[in-house]
Amino acid sequence: MTITLLIMALYLSMLITLSKARGTAEQSTREFGESEERFKILLNSTAEAIYGIDLDGNCTFTNKACIQLLGYTDSDQLLGKNMHDLIHYAHPDGSLMDVNDYLIFKAFIEGDGSHVDNEVLWRCDGTPFPAEYWSYPIHINGKIEGAVVTFFDITERQQTLEKINQARSEAEQANLAKSEFLSRMSHELRTPMNSILGFGQLLVIEEKLSATQKKCIGHMLNSGKHLLNLINEVLDISRIESGHIELLPEPVLINSVIREMLESVQPQADARKIKFELINRSDIQLCVIADRQRLKQVLLNLLSNAVKYNREGGSVIIEYELMAETEAGTVPVRISITDTGIGIAPYNIPRLFTPFERIGAETTATEGTGLGLAVVKKLISAMNGAIGVASEPGTGSTFWIEFPMSMDHHKINRTVNNLIIKDLNEINKQGTILYIEDNFSNIELVEQIIASQRLNITLISNIHGMETVQLAIKYQPDLILLDLNLPDIHGYDVLMLLQAEIKTREIPVVVISADAMPLQLAKLLKAGARNYLTKPLDVPAFLQEVDKWVV
C-alpha cells in the first residue's frame, strides 16, 4: 500500500510539473509524455483503486480499478469532477457529509495522511459500498499541491466479520444454554441423592442394626457414591469443554498433597492388602504450580485406579522427581504412580483417555464410569501440565503427570485436615438453627441429623424465602441454613434481604444447595454467605459446619 501511494505521489507530482512545463522545449514535453505513459501502465496494472485530487478536491487522475469499482466506464467521467460531491457526499446512513468532515482533505489541509475503514463510497448508480481508504499529501518543492487516494471495497471483509461475530454470538448462546442445563441437571440429580446418601449415613451409625443390615446399607452407600462420582465427572467434563471451569493456580507442596490423597484411598488399599511406597528422588521438597483442589482430584483418581486395578496383596509406588529443563525454560516435576496390576495392552493405551471407554470392562467386575481419565487429562491440560502412561501386560502400569516447578515455597497454602472429634460438649451444644428449604425429604434429613447428633440444638424450618427475615428477627438463630431454589424467591435474594436488615446481617448464613456450579458458589460467597455446602450432604462435614457457628 505504501509503495502504491509513493508511486501515485510521484505520478501526480509529475503531472503537476508537466502542466507547469507546457510551452517549454518540444524534447522536454516528449520526455514527460513518455514518463506519463509508463506511469499509466504501472498504475493501471494494480488491483487497488487510485485517484488523485488537487487542492480544490477535483480529480486529476484515476486508474482502471477506480473507474470499475465506482461503476464508471471512462476516466473522463471523473477527471475534473469534485470527488467529494461525486463519491463521498453521504454517511453510511445516507445523511449528507459536510465537506469539512471529509478526512481525505486532511492530507493537504494539515499535511497529514489519513486512514479510514468505517465509511462508504458511492457508485455512479447511487449505491454505496463500505470502503477502506488512505490519503497521502503530495509535496512539490516543499509545497502541498494535492493528494493521492487509494481505496478498497471491503464488503466481503465485513460480511466475513459479520459471520464470525454471528458464529461467536451463537457459540456464546450455546455455552450459556449448556451452562444453564448443567446447573439444572446438577440440581435435579443431586437433590434425590441427598436423601439416599444422607439417610444412609444416618443408618450406618445406628447401633440397633444387625451386621447384615449394615452390610446392605454399606452397599447402598457405595452405589450412591458411585452414582455421585458419575454425576460429578459428567459435569466436570462438560464444564471443561464449555470453558466454565475455574482454576486457581498456586504453589503446591507435592509431598503434602500426595500424603493427603493416600489417606483417602488407604481404606481401599487395606481392604485388598495393597501397600503404598512414597519416594522423593530429589534432594529438596518439590512444589508445583497447579490448582490445589484439581490436583488432588487428579491424584485421587490415579491412586484409586492403581488400587482398583491392582492384584490382591500388590503394591503401588509413588515417585516424584525433577525433570530436564524444557525448551520453554521451565523445569517440570514428574509424579509417577506404578501399580502391580494386570497391565494394559499397547493397542488399548490410545483409548484410555476417551470418555466412557472402560478398557477391559468385559473381563473385570471393577466399577467405573469410563470418565475418570478423560476428566484427568482435560484438567491437567487446563493447568498446563502433561500426562502419559507406560504399561506391560501381566506386570503393571505407570501413569505419570508433570507440572511446572514452583520456587515460591513461602506462598504455599498449608492446608491441614481438621478431623471431627465427637465429644459430649459437641453433642450437648445448645443453640438454634433456621433452615429455609422447600424439599420435605431434605428438611427431614437435617432434622434427623440434628436430633441424633446435636441433641440440644433447636431446628426451625420454613419453605418460604420471603418469611426468612421475619423468622430470623423473631428467633435470632445462631445459624441460617439456606437453600437456593425456593418456591417464592431465589435464595440469593433471601441473602440480600438478610444483609439489608440490621437485625439479621450478622447472623451467619450457610448455603445448602444441589447447584454445584462454581459461578453460583462464587456469587453467593461474594454476597456474604459464610460457606456453601453442596448436596448430597456429607454428614460429618455438615456437623463440622454446625459446630463452627453454634458455639
PyMOL commands that set and color helices and strands:
alter all, ss='L'
color gray80, all
select helices_A, chain A and resi 2-20+26-44+64-69+75-77+83-87+99-101+103-109+155-204+211-242+254-271+292-308+346-351+361-363+372-382+409-411+424-427+440-453+465-475+491-500+518-527+539-549
alter helices_A, ss='H'
color red, helices_A
select strands_A, chain A and resi 49-54+59-62+114-122+128-140+143-153+249-253+275-280+287-291+315-322+332-339+386-392+396-404+431-436+457-462+479-482+509-513+531-534
alter strands_A, ss='S'
color yellow, strands_A
deselect
rebuild
show_as cartoon
